[in-house]
Amino acid sequence: MIHMKTATVRQLRTEFPKVLAWVNAGQEVAITRRRKIVASLTPAGDAAKKKPTLPDFGARLRARFGDKIIPAGVMADILADNKGRY
């Protein structure tokens, strides 16, 4: 028998990404208020099995800027100029 994970309403408000990760992993989560189950979150069919594909950010940067490398001294000057601005 598989035990269902539980989360309180407060935990759902404060730690929603953690609870959502449980659901995305394929687990059913019972939402409780004062130790009574008031709702349940279940994965939506095939949605839990699919993982989004991320774009290749490295290839995008190489296409835009090539293989340029900023020397350490120049980067230190840039950082020193911008220190305290933000």
N, C-alpha and C positions, 0 to 999 in steps of 0.2 A: 504494500500500500504506500503510495506517495503522499507525503504530508504537504498540504498547501501552505505556502508562506503567508504570514499575516503582517499587516502594517496598520498602524493607527492613523486616524485622520491627521493628527499633528505630524507624524512622521511623513505622511504623504505630502503635506505642505512644505516641510523643511528639507526633506531628502528625496524629492521627486525623481531626480536623475537616477538615484540608486534603485528605487522601486521600479522605475521604467526599465532599467537594465535587467531586473528579474523577469519582467514580462517579455522583453525582447529575447531573453534566453529560453523562452518557452514555458516558463512557470506561471501557474495561476496564483494570483495574490488576493487574499481576502482583506478588505478594508474594515476595520473595527472602530466602533465608538463605544466607550464604556464597556469594553469586553464583549460586545455583541456585534456580529457581522452585519454590516449595513450595505455592503456592495462587494463585488469581486471584479478584478481586472483579469482578462484572459487574452492570450495572444490572438491576433486576427489571422487565422488560417495560415497562408503561406507567407504572410508579412514577417513573421518571426524568423523564418528560414533564410530570407534574403538579406544580404548585407549590401549596403550602398557602396558603389565603387567611387573612390576618390580620384580627382584629376591628378595627373602627374605634375605637381608643382615644380619639381626640379627641371623637367623638360621645358616647362613654360618659361622659367627663369633663364635657362640656357638659350632658348630661342630669342628671347628679348635682349639679353645682355651679353651673350656669348660666354667665353671663359675668362672674363675680366676678373682680376683679383686686386683688391685695394690693399696697398702696402700698409703694414702695421703702423708706421709713423704717421701716415696721412689719416688713418682711421682714428688714431689717438688725438690728432689735432681736431678732427670733426667732433669727436665726443667731448673734448675739452671746451670747444666753442659753444656747444649746446648744453653744457652742464648747468643745471638750475633753471632752464627755460621752461620745463614742463612740470 
